[in-house]
Amino acid sequence: MNQELNIPIRFDGRVALNNKNRKWEIKALRFYPLTGSLCEAGGWVINVLNSRKNAKEWAEENGYTVIR
């Protein structure tokens, strides 16, 4: 894979599961257009970001998977 084609595009949010209240929260991430993945240095890798509705719900509806 040519990494030059997979330069990350920065977003203002990351989808993370808050273990205390079991709610999905938007935080910080980068989108890699070649692989279609969103990730963040802390190790979260996700395939979707949508701040207007529950991110996990949106992901499931659109066939994406949220991976820790």
mmCIF file as gemmi writes it, N, C-alpha and C atoms, coordinates in Angstrom:
data_model
loop_
_atom_site.group_PDB
_atom_site.id
_atom_site.type_symbol
_atom_site.label_atom_id
_atom_site.label_alt_id
_atom_site.label_comp_id
_atom_site.label_asym_id
_atom_site.label_entity_id
_atom_site.label_seq_id
_atom_site.pdbx_PDB_ins_code
_atom_site.Cartn_x
_atom_site.Cartn_y
_atom_site.Cartn_z
_atom_site.occupancy
_atom_site.B_iso_or_equiv
_atom_site.pdbx_formal_charge
_atom_site.auth_seq_id
_atom_site.auth_asym_id
_atom_site.pdbx_PDB_model_num
ATOM 1 N N . MET Axp A 1 ? 0.845 -1.195 0 1 0 ? 1 A 1
ATOM 2 C CA . MET Axp A 1 ? 0 0 0 1 0 ? 1 A 1
ATOM 3 C C . MET Axp A 1 ? 0.886 1.252 0 1 0 ? 1 A 1
ATOM 4 N N . ASN Axp A 2 ? 0.579 2.169 -0.869 1 0 ? 2 A 1
ATOM 5 C CA . ASN Axp A 2 ? 1.333 3.418 -0.94 1 0 ? 2 A 1
ATOM 6 C C . ASN Axp A 2 ? 0.845 4.348 0.16 1 0 ? 2 A 1
ATOM 7 N N . GLN Axp A 3 ? 1.659 4.54 1.196 1 0 ? 3 A 1
ATOM 8 C CA . GLN Axp A 3 ? 1.248 5.356 2.338 1 0 ? 3 A 1
ATOM 9 C C . GLN Axp A 3 ? 1.052 6.824 1.966 1 0 ? 3 A 1
ATOM 10 N N . GLU Axp A 4 ? 1.708 7.275 0.893 1 0 ? 4 A 1
ATOM 11 C CA . GLU Axp A 4 ? 1.535 8.676 0.48 1 0 ? 4 A 1
ATOM 12 C C . GLU Axp A 4 ? 0.095 8.96 0.074 1 0 ? 4 A 1
ATOM 13 N N . LEU Axp A 5 ? -0.613 7.941 -0.385 1 0 ? 5 A 1
ATOM 14 C CA . LEU Axp A 5 ? -2.004 8.111 -0.791 1 0 ? 5 A 1
ATOM 15 C C . LEU Axp A 5 ? -2.959 8.035 0.4 1 0 ? 5 A 1
ATOM 16 N N . ASN Axp A 6 ? -2.423 7.688 1.55 1 0 ? 6 A 1
ATOM 17 C CA . ASN Axp A 6 ? -3.261 7.481 2.725 1 0 ? 6 A 1
ATOM 18 C C . ASN Axp A 6 ? -2.974 8.528 3.804 1 0 ? 6 A 1
ATOM 19 N N . ILE Axp A 7 ? -2.71 9.757 3.373 1 0 ? 7 A 1
ATOM 20 C CA . ILE Axp A 7 ? -2.442 10.841 4.312 1 0 ? 7 A 1
ATOM 21 C C . ILE Axp A 7 ? -3.702 11.136 5.122 1 0 ? 7 A 1
ATOM 22 N N . PRO Axp A 8 ? -3.587 11.21 6.442 1 0 ? 8 A 1
ATOM 23 C CA . PRO Axp A 8 ? -4.783 11.424 7.266 1 0 ? 8 A 1
ATOM 24 C C . PRO Axp A 8 ? -5.369 12.819 7.119 1 0 ? 8 A 1
ATOM 25 N N . ILE Axp A 9 ? -6.684 12.874 7.187 1 0 ? 9 A 1
ATOM 26 C CA . ILE Axp A 9 ? -7.422 14.131 7.212 1 0 ? 9 A 1
ATOM 27 C C . ILE Axp A 9 ? -7.948 14.285 8.633 1 0 ? 9 A 1
ATOM 28 N N . ARG Axp A 10 ? -7.64 15.41 9.254 1 0 ? 10 A 1
ATOM 29 C CA . ARG Axp A 10 ? -8.007 15.587 10.663 1 0 ? 10 A 1
ATOM 30 C C . ARG Axp A 10 ? -9.489 15.905 10.834 1 0 ? 10 A 1
ATOM 31 N N . PHE Axp A 11 ? -10.108 15.283 11.825 1 0 ? 11 A 1
ATOM 32 C CA . PHE Axp A 11 ? -11.474 15.587 12.221 1 0 ? 11 A 1
ATOM 33 C C . PHE Axp A 11 ? -11.461 16.117 13.647 1 0 ? 11 A 1
ATOM 34 N N . ASP Axp A 12 ? -12.564 16.684 14.082 1 0 ? 12 A 1
ATOM 35 C CA . ASP Axp A 12 ? -12.679 17.229 15.433 1 0 ? 12 A 1
ATOM 36 C C . ASP Axp A 12 ? -13.269 16.231 16.413 1 0 ? 12 A 1
ATOM 37 N N . GLY Axp A 13 ? -13.451 14.999 16.008 1 0 ? 13 A 1
ATOM 38 C CA . GLY Axp A 13 ? -14.097 14.078 16.927 1 0 ? 13 A 1
ATOM 39 C C . GLY Axp A 13 ? -13.605 12.655 16.838 1 0 ? 13 A 1
ATOM 40 N N . ARG Axp A 14 ? -13.75 11.958 17.923 1 0 ? 14 A 1
ATOM 41 C CA . ARG Axp A 14 ? -13.452 10.528 17.993 1 0 ? 14 A 1
ATOM 42 C C . ARG Axp A 14 ? -14.636 9.864 18.667 1 0 ? 14 A 1
ATOM 43 N N . VAL Axp A 15 ? -14.983 8.692 18.21 1 0 ? 15 A 1
ATOM 44 C CA . VAL Axp A 15 ? -16.044 7.955 18.87 1 0 ? 15 A 1
ATOM 45 C C . VAL Axp A 15 ? -15.407 7.083 19.938 1 0 ? 15 A 1
ATOM 46 N N . ALA Axp A 16 ? -15.81 7.253 21.161 1 0 ? 16 A 1
ATOM 47 C CA . ALA Axp A 16 ? -15.271 6.469 22.267 1 0 ? 16 A 1
ATOM 48 C C . ALA Axp A 16 ? -16.397 6.026 23.185 1 0 ? 16 A 1
ATOM 49 N N . LEU Axp A 17 ? -16.273 4.832 23.718 1 0 ? 17 A 1
ATOM 50 C CA . LEU Axp A 17 ? -17.28 4.33 24.642 1 0 ? 17 A 1
ATOM 51 C C . LEU Axp A 17 ? -16.893 4.715 26.061 1 0 ? 17 A 1
ATOM 52 N N . ASN Axp A 18 ? -17.773 5.461 26.704 1 0 ? 18 A 1
ATOM 53 C CA . ASN Axp A 18 ? -17.561 5.84 28.092 1 0 ? 18 A 1
ATOM 54 C C . ASN Axp A 18 ? -18.063 4.69 28.964 1 0 ? 18 A 1
ATOM 55 N N . ASN Axp A 19 ? -17.129 4.012 29.634 1 0 ? 19 A 1
ATOM 56 C CA . ASN Axp A 19 ? -17.507 2.827 30.403 1 0 ? 19 A 1
ATOM 57 C C . ASN Axp A 19 ? -18.384 3.144 31.604 1 0 ? 19 A 1
ATOM 58 N N . LYS Axp A 20 ? -18.368 4.381 32.07 1 0 ? 20 A 1
ATOM 59 C CA . LYS Axp A 20 ? -19.167 4.736 33.241 1 0 ? 20 A 1
ATOM 60 C C . LYS Axp A 20 ? -20.658 4.782 32.918 1 0 ? 20 A 1
ATOM 61 N N . ASN Axp A 21 ? -21.018 5.463 31.833 1 0 ? 21 A 1
ATOM 62 C CA . ASN Axp A 21 ? -22.44 5.571 31.492 1 0 ? 21 A 1
ATOM 63 C C . ASN Axp A 21 ? -22.799 4.828 30.208 1 0 ? 21 A 1
ATOM 64 N N . ARG Axp A 22 ? -21.828 4.115 29.646 1 0 ? 22 A 1
ATOM 65 C CA . ARG Axp A 22 ? -22.041 3.301 28.441 1 0 ? 22 A 1
ATOM 66 C C . ARG Axp A 22 ? -22.571 4.117 27.263 1 0 ? 22 A 1
ATOM 67 N N . LYS Axp A 23 ? -22.179 5.377 27.186 1 0 ? 23 A 1
ATOM 68 C CA . LYS Axp A 23 ? -22.584 6.22 26.068 1 0 ? 23 A 1
ATOM 69 C C . LYS Axp A 23 ? -21.39 6.473 25.159 1 0 ? 23 A 1
ATOM 70 N N . TRP Axp A 24 ? -21.674 6.598 23.877 1 0 ? 24 A 1
ATOM 71 C CA . TRP Axp A 24 ? -20.624 6.885 22.906 1 0 ? 24 A 1
ATOM 72 C C . TRP Axp A 24 ? -20.39 8.379 22.851 1 0 ? 24 A 1
ATOM 73 N N . GLU Axp A 25 ? -19.119 8.787 22.964 1 0 ? 25 A 1
ATOM 74 C CA . GLU Axp A 25 ? -18.78 10.202 22.971 1 0 ? 25 A 1
ATOM 75 C C . GLU Axp A 25 ? -17.924 10.547 21.759 1 0 ? 25 A 1
ATOM 76 N N . ILE Axp A 26 ? -18.027 11.8 21.31 1 0 ? 26 A 1
ATOM 77 C CA . ILE Axp A 26 ? -17.236 12.285 20.189 1 0 ? 26 A 1
ATOM 78 C C . ILE Axp A 26 ? -15.982 12.961 20.732 1 0 ? 26 A 1
ATOM 79 N N . LYS Axp A 27 ? -14.823 12.53 20.254 1 0 ? 27 A 1
ATOM 80 C CA . LYS Axp A 27 ? -13.57 13.138 20.686 1 0 ? 27 A 1
ATOM 81 C C . LYS Axp A 27 ? -12.713 13.509 19.47 1 0 ? 27 A 1
ATOM 82 N N . ALA Axp A 28 ? -11.454 13.13 19.399 1 0 ? 28 A 1
ATOM 83 C CA . ALA Axp A 28 ? -10.583 13.586 18.307 1 0 ? 28 A 1
ATOM 84 C C . ALA Axp A 28 ? -10.017 12.438 17.495 1 0 ? 28 A 1
ATOM 85 N N . LEU Axp A 29 ? -9.951 12.578 16.171 1 0 ? 29 A 1
ATOM 86 C CA . LEU Axp A 29 ? -9.464 11.501 15.323 1 0 ? 29 A 1
ATOM 87 C C . LEU Axp A 29 ? -8.955 11.998 13.986 1 0 ? 29 A 1
ATOM 88 N N . ARG Axp A 30 ? -8.438 11.068 13.21 1 0 ? 30 A 1
ATOM 89 C CA . ARG Axp A 30 ? -8.012 11.336 11.836 1 0 ? 30 A 1
ATOM 90 C C . ARG Axp A 30 ? -8.662 10.316 10.912 1 0 ? 30 A 1
ATOM 91 N N . PHE Axp A 31 ? -8.977 10.754 9.712 1 0 ? 31 A 1
ATOM 92 C CA . PHE Axp A 31 ? -9.575 9.873 8.71 1 0 ? 31 A 1
ATOM 93 C C . PHE Axp A 31 ? -8.536 9.544 7.643 1 0 ? 31 A 1
ATOM 94 N N . TYR Axp A 32 ? -8.367 8.253 7.354 1 0 ? 32 A 1
ATOM 95 C CA . TYR Axp A 32 ? -7.451 7.811 6.304 1 0 ? 32 A 1
ATOM 96 C C . TYR Axp A 32 ? -8.273 7.436 5.073 1 0 ? 32 A 1
ATOM 97 N N . PRO Axp A 33 ? -8.242 8.278 4.031 1 0 ? 33 A 1
ATOM 98 C CA . PRO Axp A 33 ? -9.141 8.08 2.887 1 0 ? 33 A 1
ATOM 99 C C . PRO Axp A 33 ? -8.897 6.783 2.122 1 0 ? 33 A 1
ATOM 100 N N . LEU Axp A 34 ? -7.669 6.297 2.069 1 0 ? 34 A 1
ATOM 101 C CA . LEU Axp A 34 ? -7.396 5.098 1.283 1 0 ? 34 A 1
ATOM 102 C C . LEU Axp A 34 ? -7.999 3.856 1.927 1 0 ? 34 A 1
ATOM 103 N N . THR Axp A 35 ? -7.873 3.772 3.242 1 0 ? 35 A 1
ATOM 104 C CA . THR Axp A 35 ? -8.411 2.608 3.939 1 0 ? 35 A 1
ATOM 105 C C . THR Axp A 35 ? -9.817 2.854 4.462 1 0 ? 35 A 1
ATOM 106 N N . GLY Axp A 36 ? -10.246 4.121 4.489 1 0 ? 36 A 1
ATOM 107 C CA . GLY Axp A 36 ? -11.577 4.45 4.971 1 0 ? 36 A 1
ATOM 108 C C . GLY Axp A 36 ? -11.713 4.343 6.474 1 0 ? 36 A 1
ATOM 109 N N . SER Axp A 37 ? -10.589 4.385 7.184 1 0 ? 37 A 1
ATOM 110 C CA . SER Axp A 37 ? -10.655 4.236 8.634 1 0 ? 37 A 1
ATOM 111 C C . SER Axp A 37 ? -10.389 5.551 9.344 1 0 ? 37 A 1
ATOM 112 N N . LEU Axp A 38 ? -10.956 5.657 10.516 1 0 ? 38 A 1
ATOM 113 C CA . LEU Axp A 38 ? -10.716 6.787 11.392 1 0 ? 38 A 1
ATOM 114 C C . LEU Axp A 38 ? -9.927 6.264 12.58 1 0 ? 38 A 1
ATOM 115 N N . CYS Axp A 39 ? -8.903 6.978 12.989 1 0 ? 39 A 1
ATOM 116 C CA . CYS Axp A 39 ? -8.16 6.507 14.142 1 0 ? 39 A 1
ATOM 117 C C . CYS Axp A 39 ? -7.56 7.665 14.907 1 0 ? 39 A 1
ATOM 118 N N . GLU Axp A 40 ? -6.97 7.341 16.045 1 0 ? 40 A 1
ATOM 119 C CA . GLU Axp A 40 ? -6.439 8.322 16.974 1 0 ? 40 A 1
ATOM 120 C C . GLU Axp A 40 ? -5.254 7.67 17.652 1 0 ? 40 A 1
ATOM 121 N N . ALA Axp A 41 ? -4.277 8.471 18.073 1 0 ? 41 A 1
ATOM 122 C CA . ALA Axp A 41 ? -3.012 7.933 18.566 1 0 ? 41 A 1
ATOM 123 C C . ALA Axp A 41 ? -3.169 6.997 19.752 1 0 ? 41 A 1
ATOM 124 N N . GLY Axp A 42 ? -4.231 7.161 20.516 1 0 ? 42 A 1
ATOM 125 C CA . GLY Axp A 42 ? -4.451 6.318 21.673 1 0 ? 42 A 1
ATOM 126 C C . GLY Axp A 42 ? -4.856 4.896 21.347 1 0 ? 42 A 1
ATOM 127 N N . GLY Axp A 43 ? -5.081 4.593 20.085 1 0 ? 43 A 1
ATOM 128 C CA . GLY Axp A 43 ? -5.367 3.229 19.695 1 0 ? 43 A 1
ATOM 129 C C . GLY Axp A 43 ? -6.794 2.969 19.236 1 0 ? 43 A 1
ATOM 130 N N . TRP Axp A 44 ? -7.675 3.939 19.353 1 0 ? 44 A 1
ATOM 131 C CA . TRP Axp A 44 ? -9.031 3.747 18.847 1 0 ? 44 A 1
ATOM 132 C C . TRP Axp A 44 ? -9.008 3.755 17.326 1 0 ? 44 A 1
ATOM 133 N N . VAL Axp A 45 ? -9.655 2.781 16.724 1 0 ? 45 A 1
ATOM 134 C CA . VAL Axp A 45 ? -9.822 2.756 15.274 1 0 ? 45 A 1
ATOM 135 C C . VAL Axp A 45 ? -11.306 2.613 14.988 1 0 ? 45 A 1
ATOM 136 N N . ILE Axp A 46 ? -11.84 3.54 14.233 1 0 ? 46 A 1
ATOM 137 C CA . ILE Axp A 46 ? -13.254 3.491 13.911 1 0 ? 46 A 1
ATOM 138 C C . ILE Axp A 46 ? -13.453 3.833 12.447 1 0 ? 46 A 1
ATOM 139 N N . ASN Axp A 47 ? -14.628 3.517 11.933 1 0 ? 47 A 1
ATOM 140 C CA . ASN Axp A 47 ? -14.917 3.725 10.529 1 0 ? 47 A 1
ATOM 141 C C . ASN Axp A 47 ? -15.987 4.77 10.292 1 0 ? 47 A 1
ATOM 142 N N . VAL Axp A 48 ? -16.349 5.526 11.303 1 0 ? 48 A 1
ATOM 143 C CA . VAL Axp A 48 ? -17.429 6.48 11.11 1 0 ? 48 A 1
ATOM 144 C C . VAL Axp A 48 ? -17.348 7.63 12.101 1 0 ? 48 A 1
ATOM 145 N N . LEU Axp A 49 ? -17.774 8.795 11.646 1 0 ? 49 A 1
ATOM 146 C CA . LEU Axp A 49 ? -17.939 9.932 12.55 1 0 ? 49 A 1
ATOM 147 C C . LEU Axp A 49 ? -19.171 10.705 12.107 1 0 ? 49 A 1
ATOM 148 N N . ASN Axp A 50 ? -20.127 10.862 13.015 1 0 ? 50 A 1
ATOM 149 C CA . ASN Axp A 50 ? -21.325 11.639 12.72 1 0 ? 50 A 1
ATOM 150 C C . ASN Axp A 50 ? -21.798 12.23 14.032 1 0 ? 50 A 1
ATOM 151 N N . SER Axp A 51 ? -21.604 13.525 14.193 1 0 ? 51 A 1
ATOM 152 C CA . SER Axp A 51 ? -21.872 14.15 15.482 1 0 ? 51 A 1
ATOM 153 C C . SER Axp A 51 ? -23.351 14.471 15.707 1 0 ? 51 A 1
ATOM 154 N N . ARG Axp A 52 ? -24.197 14.257 14.71 1 0 ? 52 A 1
ATOM 155 C CA . ARG Axp A 52 ? -25.595 14.639 14.867 1 0 ? 52 A 1
ATOM 156 C C . ARG Axp A 52 ? -26.469 13.566 15.506 1 0 ? 52 A 1
ATOM 157 N N . LYS Axp A 53 ? -25.994 12.348 15.551 1 0 ? 53 A 1
ATOM 158 C CA . LYS Axp A 53 ? -26.751 11.303 16.229 1 0 ? 53 A 1
ATOM 159 C C . LYS Axp A 53 ? -25.777 10.36 16.908 1 0 ? 53 A 1
ATOM 160 N N . ASN Axp A 54 ? -26.296 9.441 17.671 1 0 ? 54 A 1
ATOM 161 C CA . ASN Axp A 54 ? -25.465 8.477 18.375 1 0 ? 54 A 1
ATOM 162 C C . ASN Axp A 54 ? -24.525 7.797 17.383 1 0 ? 54 A 1
ATOM 163 N N . ALA Axp A 55 ? -23.226 7.925 17.636 1 0 ? 55 A 1
ATOM 164 C CA . ALA Axp A 55 ? -22.243 7.45 16.664 1 0 ? 55 A 1
ATOM 165 C C . ALA Axp A 55 ? -22.299 5.937 16.483 1 0 ? 55 A 1
ATOM 166 N N . LYS Axp A 56 ? -22.501 5.211 17.56 1 0 ? 56 A 1
ATOM 167 C CA . LYS Axp A 56 ? -22.577 3.756 17.442 1 0 ? 56 A 1
ATOM 168 C C . LYS Axp A 56 ? -23.811 3.348 16.635 1 0 ? 56 A 1
ATOM 169 N N . GLU Axp A 57 ? -24.927 4.009 16.903 1 0 ? 57 A 1
ATOM 170 C CA . GLU Axp A 57 ? -26.169 3.74 16.17 1 0 ? 57 A 1
ATOM 171 C C . GLU Axp A 57 ? -25.989 4.036 14.679 1 0 ? 57 A 1
ATOM 172 N N . TRP Axp A 58 ? -25.373 5.187 14.387 1 0 ? 58 A 1
ATOM 173 C CA . TRP Axp A 58 ? -25.136 5.559 12.994 1 0 ? 58 A 1
ATOM 174 C C . TRP Axp A 58 ? -24.241 4.532 12.324 1 0 ? 58 A 1
ATOM 175 N N . ALA Axp A 59 ? -23.206 4.104 13.027 1 0 ? 59 A 1
ATOM 176 C CA . ALA Axp A 59 ? -22.27 3.126 12.471 1 0 ? 59 A 1
ATOM 177 C C . ALA Axp A 59 ? -22.979 1.822 12.137 1 0 ? 59 A 1
ATOM 178 N N . GLU Axp A 60 ? -23.778 1.339 13.074 1 0 ? 60 A 1
ATOM 179 C CA . GLU Axp A 60 ? -24.483 0.079 12.858 1 0 ? 60 A 1
ATOM 180 C C . GLU Axp A 60 ? -25.47 0.185 11.694 1 0 ? 60 A 1
ATOM 181 N N . GLU Axp A 61 ? -26.18 1.296 11.602 1 0 ? 61 A 1
ATOM 182 C CA . GLU Axp A 61 ? -27.14 1.499 10.523 1 0 ? 61 A 1
ATOM 183 C C . GLU Axp A 61 ? -26.47 1.532 9.154 1 0 ? 61 A 1
ATOM 184 N N . ASN Axp A 62 ? -25.21 2.001 9.122 1 0 ? 62 A 1
ATOM 185 C CA . ASN Axp A 62 ? -24.523 2.169 7.856 1 0 ? 62 A 1
ATOM 186 C C . ASN Axp A 62 ? -23.48 1.084 7.583 1 0 ? 62 A 1
ATOM 187 N N . GLY Axp A 63 ? -23.54 0.019 8.361 1 0 ? 63 A 1
ATOM 188 C CA . GLY Axp A 63 ? -22.681 -1.122 8.107 1 0 ? 63 A 1
ATOM 189 C C . GLY Axp A 63 ? -21.235 -0.95 8.529 1 0 ? 63 A 1
ATOM 190 N N . TYR Axp A 64 ? -20.978 0.006 9.423 1 0 ? 64 A 1
ATOM 191 C CA . TYR Axp A 64 ? -19.616 0.21 9.916 1 0 ? 64 A 1
ATOM 192 C C . TYR Axp A 64 ? -19.416 -0.508 11.239 1 0 ? 64 A 1
ATOM 193 N N . THR Axp A 65 ? -18.148 -0.69 11.599 1 0 ? 65 A 1
ATOM 194 C CA . THR Axp A 65 ? -17.801 -1.351 12.849 1 0 ? 65 A 1
ATOM 195 C C . THR Axp A 65 ? -16.939 -0.418 13.675 1 0 ? 65 A 1
ATOM 196 N N . VAL Axp A 66 ? -17.22 -0.333 14.965 1 0 ? 66 A 1
ATOM 197 C CA . VAL Axp A 66 ? -16.404 0.454 15.872 1 0 ? 66 A 1
ATOM 198 C C . VAL Axp A 66 ? -15.489 -0.517 16.615 1 0 ? 66 A 1
ATOM 199 N N . ILE Axp A 67 ? -14.183 -0.281 16.535 1 0 ? 67 A 1
ATOM 200 C CA . ILE Axp A 67 ? -13.198 -1.193 17.111 1 0 ? 67 A 1
ATOM 201 C C . ILE Axp A 67 ? -12.351 -0.441 18.116 1 0 ? 67 A 1
ATOM 202 N N . ARG Axp A 68 ? -12.122 -1.06 19.258 1 0 ? 68 A 1
ATOM 203 C CA . ARG Axp A 68 ? -11.226 -0.439 20.226 1 0 ? 68 A 1
ATOM 204 C C . ARG Axp A 68 ? -9.833 -1.001 20.012 1 0 ? 68 A 1
